[in-house]
Amino acid sequence: MNERDILAFSETIARVRAETGKEIIGQETVVEHMLMALVAGGNVLLEGVPGLGKTRLVRALGRVFDLPFSRIQFTPDLMPADITGTNIIVKTEEGNAFEFRPGPLFASIVLADEINRATPKTQSALLEAMQEHSVTVAGATYALQEPYFVLATQNPVEQEGTYPLPEAQLDRFLFKVNVPFPSLEELGAIVDLTTGGADGVASQVCGGADILAMREIARQVPVAQAVREYALKLVMNTHPERAESPEIARRYLRFGASPRAAQAIFSTARVRALMHGRFNVAFEDVAAVAPACLRHRIALNFEGVADGASADGVIETLLKEK
């Protein structure tokens, strides 16, 4: 990795953000986290009320990176075969034969809309695709095209008739990103963009091969020992069973983050450093990615819920422990 690679990396990200901005108003932090996850090669869980542009953002990223895109609307009656694909009988010259018809999981960017509305059986069908980047149907395993990302959404308000994601599946998501409501100025710009005469359309900036090349560059970013220890200690401090953990963790947390949290912090902090034109990971990079890496991997206990604590509040306190 040299200065030219870092400059090209940051310039590409800048062009991607500029094109995405043609369709998405505001949400700079959300867009930045999405780009970090895409380059790092992880899945993202977007949480926000309906109408905030989550689906529009994912579609825009698919156009900017020129990647195959598919959208799955999760419902209680959705079956695993509806998303993985199935074998059908076709007529050939030799007679009838089975032919595999791939489902919507066979795309580079898969939007799993309202993932918590599907039954656990269908949710679990995503696990292999998210973790192994492959799908197994009727004993045959099919590799998914790289790069591959699952970007899921869920509504935090309406919980009736939903199936909350289990911890094992939440852990497969690199980030959990909260999508906030726009400001007054941003809301006005959104209305002008979407109800005016001309709706902005993002243009292609790079392809899948470029993402894979950027990922290899990011893996070469060094992490100083002090920053490494800070990140590792942060993950360890989320475990309430450790006597060395801060008092807030021992008081409010039921369980702490998994080793995947540490992996997520290091991989995305490296990408963020390059996005900001730096040669190495800084403390601020760890602090910027930690909430999205940890908020879905820790759980409040009864006392934490009763006292009105939040996962983000606990993480904010833990980040101050150096």
Disulfide bonds with the S-S distance in Angstrom:
none
